[in-house]
Amino acid sequence: MTPIAHIESPFGGKFGIPRQSGLARSVHSRIVFEKEFRNPEAFRGLEEFSHVWLLWQFNEAEGWSPTVRPPMLGGNRRIGVFATRSPFRPNHIGLSCVELLNVELDSKDGPVLHVAGADLKDGTPILDIKPYLPYTDSRPEARGGFTEQVLREFRPLEVVLPESMDDMDESLRQSLCELLSADPRPHYHDDPERIYGMTFAGREIRFRVAEGKAVVIDN
């Protein structure tokens, strides 16, 4: 397949990216198309939809495995790869539903899509874009498998930012707090002295988690 675009997101590394799309709705990203696909006619009518599906490529994944250890299960229980959204699959294709904020037709980069809630690393190749259709794509009666119990037990973290981050754009501060409150650590980690690092919006965010709080100690 030929990538049609790439995403520009605040995620400079894999650690810290939301585990699924829509979990950090305040995170905004841009989808910039390759020159071959910058035809405004291809986007006609897209602005009428509030959400779109992104089909994208796990471009840093290598190989595949019939079973994987989902981080949500603490990394110590194996599940079939087709029962997960792990990148270690025969074809490294990801699927994300994002909010479509704006279709910018007159951008210098050609038509650009502004989206919210993406769970993709900066530069990730996009293979296709399709509109989200509520009448068929929404299934309120669907079962969520092993994720349901994990989500019932989850408690968001309180986020503490240092004064040195007062200069950070307010929307980025909100997004960072949303990301950290979801606890990006592997679920089997529970060391209050351990320091974690993630690249977000060009900053190296270092934090530790203790007593239900994610405390940023350096940025």
C-alpha positions in Angstrom: 0.0 0.0 0.0 1.0 3.6 -0.5 0.7 6.0 2.4 -1.5 9.0 1.5 -0.5 11.3 4.3 1.3 11.5 7.6 0.2 12.9 11.0 1.8 15.8 12.8 1.2 15.1 16.5 2.8 16.2 19.8 4.0 12.7 20.5 7.7 12.4 19.8 8.1 8.9 21.2 6.0 5.8 21.7 5.8 6.0 25.5 3.0 8.2 26.7 0.8 7.9 23.6 -2.8 7.1 24.7 -3.6 3.4 24.5 -6.6 4.0 22.3 -7.9 6.9 20.3 -10.3 9.3 22.0 -8.8 8.8 25.4 -7.1 12.2 25.2 -9.6 14.3 23.3 -7.9 17.6 24.0 -4.8 16.5 22.0 -4.9 18.1 18.5 -3.0 16.9 15.5 -2.7 17.7 11.8 -2.9 15.3 8.9 -0.8 16.4 6.0 -1.2 14.7 2.6 1.4 13.6 0.1 1.6 15.8 -3.0 -0.1 13.2 -5.1 -3.2 13.3 -3.0 -3.6 17.1 -2.4 -6.6 17.3 -4.7 -9.4 19.4 -3.0 -12.0 17.3 -5.0 -11.0 14.3 -2.9 -12.2 16.1 0.3 -15.6 17.3 -1.0 -18.3 16.7 1.6 -15.9 15.5 4.3 -16.6 18.6 6.4 -20.2 17.3 6.9 -18.8 14.5 9.2 -17.8 15.0 12.8 -15.5 12.0 13.1 -13.4 9.9 10.8 -11.6 6.6 10.8 -7.8 6.6 10.3 -6.2 3.5 8.9 -2.5 3.8 9.5 0.8 1.9 9.6 2.7 0.8 12.7 5.9 1.8 10.9 8.2 1.0 13.8 6.8 -2.5 14.5 8.8 -5.6 13.4 7.6 -9.1 13.1 4.4 -10.6 14.6 3.4 -13.0 17.3 0.3 -15.2 17.7 0.0 -14.1 21.3 0.9 -10.8 23.1 0.9 -9.4 26.6 -1.5 -6.5 26.7 -0.2 -3.7 29.1 -3.8 -3.4 30.4 -3.4 -6.9 31.9 -0.2 -6.1 33.7 2.0 -7.6 31.0 1.8 -11.1 32.5 -1.2 -12.6 30.7 -1.0 -13.7 27.1 -3.9 -13.0 24.7 -4.3 -13.9 21.0 -3.0 -11.1 18.8 -6.4 -10.9 17.0 -8.1 -10.3 20.4 -6.0 -7.1 20.8 -4.9 -4.0 19.0 -1.2 -4.8 19.4 1.2 -3.6 16.7 2.8 -7.0 16.5 0.4 -8.4 13.9 0.9 -10.0 10.4 0.1 -6.7 8.7 1.1 -3.7 10.8 -2.2 -1.7 10.4 -3.7 0.5 13.0 -7.3 1.8 13.3 -8.3 5.0 15.1 -11.5 7.0 15.3 -10.8 10.7 15.7 -12.8 13.9 15.8 -12.6 16.0 12.7 -12.2 19.6 13.8 -11.6 21.3 10.4 -10.9 20.6 6.8 -8.4 23.3 5.8 -8.5 23.5 2.0 -6.4 26.6 1.5 -3.4 25.5 3.5 0.1 25.9 2.0 0.5 22.2 2.5 -2.6 21.5 0.4 -5.8 20.2 2.1 -5.0 19.6 5.8 -7.2 17.8 8.3 -7.2 19.0 11.9 -8.2 16.2 14.3 -8.6 15.6 18.0 -8.0 12.5 20.1 -5.5 10.8 17.9 -3.2 8.1 19.4 -0.4 8.3 16.8 3.2 9.2 17.0 4.4 12.2 15.1 5.1 11.2 11.5 3.0 8.0 11.4 2.0 7.1 7.8 -1.8 7.3 7.1 -3.0 4.6 4.6 -6.6 5.7 4.3 -9.4 7.9 5.8 -13.1 7.0 6.0 -16.0 8.8 7.5 -17.4 7.5 10.8 -21.1 6.6 10.4 -23.0 6.6 13.7 -25.9 4.5 12.3 -23.7 1.5 11.6 -20.3 2.1 13.4 -21.8 2.7 16.9 -22.7 -0.5 18.8 -23.8 0.4 22.3 -24.6 -3.3 23.0 -21.1 -4.5 22.2 -18.9 -6.4 24.7 -15.4 -5.2 25.5 -13.8 -8.4 26.5 -10.9 -8.2 29.0 -10.9 -4.4 28.9 -14.2 -4.0 30.7 -13.0 -5.2 34.1 -9.7 -3.2 33.8 -11.7 0.0 33.1 -14.1 -0.6 36.0 -11.1 -0.8 38.4 -9.2 2.2 36.9 -8.9 5.4 38.8 -7.5 8.5 37.1 -4.3 10.1 38.6 -4.1 13.6 40.0 -1.5 15.5 38.0 0.9 18.0 39.6 2.9 20.3 37.3 5.9 22.4 38.4 5.9 26.2 38.2 8.6 25.9 35.5 5.8 24.8 33.1 3.7 28.0 33.6 5.0 29.2 30.2 3.4 26.2 28.4 0.5 26.9 26.2 -2.7 26.3 28.1 -4.2 23.9 25.6 -1.0 21.8 25.7 -1.0 21.9 29.5 -4.6 20.5 29.4 -3.6 17.8 27.0 -0.5 16.8 29.1 -2.7 16.6 32.2 -5.2 14.4 30.4 -2.4 12.1 29.2 -0.8 11.7 32.6 -4.1 11.3 34.4 -4.7 8.2 32.3 -1.4 6.7 33.8 0.8 5.8 30.8 2.9 3.4 32.8 2.7 -0.3 32.2 0.1 -1.6 34.7 2.6 -3.9 36.4 4.8 -1.0 37.4 4.2 0.4 41.0 7.5 1.9 42.1 7.0 5.4 43.6 10.7 6.2 43.1 10.9 5.2 39.4 11.1 8.2 37.0 9.4 7.9 33.6 10.1 10.1 30.6 8.0 11.0 27.5 8.4 13.4 24.6 5.5 15.7 24.3 5.2 18.9 22.2 9.0 19.1 21.9 9.6 18.8 25.7 11.1 15.9 27.6 8.6 15.3 30.4 9.9 13.4 33.4 7.5 12.3 36.1 6.9 9.8 38.9 3.7 8.3 40.3 3.0 7.8 44.0 -0.2 7.8 46.1 -2.5 8.4 43.2 -0.5 11.4 41.8 1.6 11.9 38.7 4.2 14.5 39.7 6.2 16.1 36.9 9.7 16.7 38.2 11.5 18.0 35.0 10.5 19.3 31.6 
